[in-house]
Amino acid sequence: MSAHLFVLGLPLLSSVVLALVSSLTTSTLINVAGTFLTFLASIALLIHRPEPSLWLFIDDFNVSLVVLTAFVGFTTSVFSAGYISRERKEGHLTRRHLRFYHAMYQAFLFTMLLALMANNLGLMWVAIEAATLTTVLMVSLYRTREAIEAAWKYFILCSVGIALALFGTILVYLAAQPVVGPGPEAMAWTHVIKSSAAFEPALLSLAFVFLLVGYGTKVGLAPLHAWLPDAHAEGPTPISAVLSGLLLNVALYALLRFKMILAANGAALAPGPLMVAMGLSSLGLAAFMLYKRDDIKRLFAFSSIEHMGIITFAFGMGGALSNFAGLLHMTMHSLTKSAIFFAVGIISQISGTKNIANIRGIATSHPVLGWSFLIAVAAIAGLPPMGVFMSEFLVVSSTFARQPLLAIPVMAGLLIAFGALIWKTQNMVFSKPSIEASQTYAPWALAPMFAHLALVILAGIWLPEPLVAWFKAVAGMLG
Amino acid sequence: MNIALQYDTAHLIGAMVLLFGFQLLYQRRIKAVLSTFALQAGALSMAAAWQAYIQNAPHLYVTAAIALVFKAFFVPFALNWLVKRLGIHRSVETALGVGPTMLIGVVLVALSIMLVLPVTQGASALTRENLALAMSVVLLGLLMMITRHNAVTQVVGFMALENGLILAAVGVKGMPLVVEMSVAFSVLVAMILFGIFFFRIRERFDSLELHYLETVRGDRL
């Protein structure tokens, strides 16, 4: 059996097992062990790649995202262990909720990994739909009025989005079918991309509009982002971390696969300008919205919209350098944003509030947590020498080289967002402490955040040669 | 069988699905909305069965059966039961009046015909017409979701939208089974989900009007 089946099988198996285990200690252990083994199996994919089949395939592009997903899935499960046990102790969650939560967490990882590895475009759609369903259930976990409303909104908006994406997928099949012939081959990405030059261009263009609106809703691109801040704010924090760090990437990945089909066709509508426009509007809107946030999780949810906007913009620009920057930014944002949510989870637990105005002086009351939170926010705001700075610099400079006028709104958006994040964080980290120093957290709960930050800082200073070569190869593929 | 008859029958059934889509737009009472949805699902089932017959694709009979059993009988029945249990079988307001809603509906149908027919020159006439009808049904479902504020009718709008998707999928020759099955499956899951949601909403707010949900918005945009 090859490694990719393990990568899919382990979370599925863990999900089934976790649905049956009711002891909290045992289930957190199984959760961490399951994600760790999945991560190991995903590393094996780097060394040995299975032959593509009509259903699943691994290529240069998705293997890096599979490893990233498995890694963040693992670190989040470690963070979740500490977070969840405290929630249980404080009585926010019952035992039944926890069993459900753990089973869903693994099921969610399974659906994301399936979406990344799927060769069949229909299967990819099914996996993303399933990922939506599992996260809806997790967002509503606390059963509060706000949580139910957030879950409902998320569910309705993303279901409609995903339905439109299916319509787009059907149109792509319709375009492929006369050339590739009816049957599963016309749905397999590896077959479709080879012969897409002969497809009816107008049909592909129509399909892409549906796909952009459909999967774009899931990416959280403005003006389709309304579900995102609510879903991030009302669910448990580990879920916010994986939503921002992983699910948005997966939806964007799906969109990019279709963009590649259009690019290989040549005569169809150029997907670039549409993506550039949506990326810029997300960046601009989110940058201004950051100033008005008073909920700490919503603040960083809007920051996710901003960064997905930057990434979509970069891929929309296309070309080797912009694609490279987009890929790097995707990775860096994933790592940094989940690290921030780890810190936010601990902060909101020890302070007992999510209101930014009531969280002050963490650096004085809890120095290690406060300073590492500050470093993480500095990283996401794009300060050197962190990895996000590198990728944002590449986005801006590659834009300057080709479309100098477009670089201006990007720079403006980045600076406006930077100001908001630093302004909001300053009061939280410094000034007179509001949290009692007696409120403690388990020291190991910071380990996942340190791991992420170390990687982000390392990437900012030095990118290993094989990684650069890899990203370059993928950037070439993306066209 | 003669091609013209195949074509005309498929066209007729597809148009029936579309007509029920229009009817859904102006129904006021929840019970009537649910019956209309059941009829639409029945018409969809006929469309799928007809396509199975003329394309000689037996797996489409499965799609037809799922549409008939699950969507035409089980879902309306379950929702009716839910509505009775929650005691909300009164009429519900739409955001727009009947006239403007129907007008927008007509515009949407014209739009999808104008959009789909030119881009599918390469496909067979049967597929083209079917796709145009399916896209109209999808857009009408979307319109219904926008004009209704009640949770049950919004769900029906969503399922009408999915009916349009299945109509598109069965009309394209050789579409792999996975898609139809998964759509049907996702409806099942969605149904369970919605059920859970309804109960929770009921427990907390004593009403299914989404307006009551909108009092707490966090800092919405």
Chai-1 contact restraints between the chains, C-beta under 6 A:
chainA,res_idxA,chainB,res_idxB,connection_type,confidence,min_distance_angstrom,max_distance_angstrom,comment,restraint_id
A,G122,B,V178,contact,1.0,0.0,6.0,A-B,restraint_1
A,G122,B,V179,contact,1.0,0.0,6.0,A-B,restraint_2
A,V126,B,S182,contact,1.0,0.0,6.0,A-B,restraint_3
A,E129,B,S186,contact,1.0,0.0,6.0,A-B,restraint_4
A,L133,B,V189,contact,1.0,0.0,6.0,A-B,restraint_5
A,R145,B,R204,contact,1.0,0.0,6.0,A-B,restraint_6
A,R145,B,V216,contact,1.0,0.0,6.0,A-B,restraint_7
A,E146,B,V216,contact,1.0,0.0,6.0,A-B,restraint_8
A,I148,B,R200,contact,1.0,0.0,6.0,A-B,restraint_9
A,E149,B,L213,contact,1.0,0.0,6.0,A-B,restraint_10
A,A163,B,L161,contact,1.0,0.0,6.0,A-B,restraint_11
A,L166,B,L165,contact,1.0,0.0,6.0,A-B,restraint_12
A,F167,B,L165,contact,1.0,0.0,6.0,A-B,restraint_13
A,I170,B,A168,contact,1.0,0.0,6.0,A-B,restraint_14
A,I170,B,A169,contact,1.0,0.0,6.0,A-B,restraint_15
A,L174,B,V172,contact,1.0,0.0,6.0,A-B,restraint_16
A,P178,B,G122,contact,1.0,0.0,6.0,A-B,restraint_17
A,P182,B,K173,contact,1.0,0.0,6.0,A-B,restraint_18
A,P182,B,G174,contact,1.0,0.0,6.0,A-B,restraint_19
A,G183,B,G174,contact,1.0,0.0,6.0,A-B,restraint_20
A,P184,B,P176,contact,1.0,0.0,6.0,A-B,restraint_21
A,M187,B,P176,contact,1.0,0.0,6.0,A-B,restraint_22
A,E200,B,G122,contact,1.0,0.0,6.0,A-B,restraint_23
A,A202,B,V119,contact,1.0,0.0,6.0,A-B,restraint_24
A,L203,B,V119,contact,1.0,0.0,6.0,A-B,restraint_25
A,L206,B,V119,contact,1.0,0.0,6.0,A-B,restraint_26
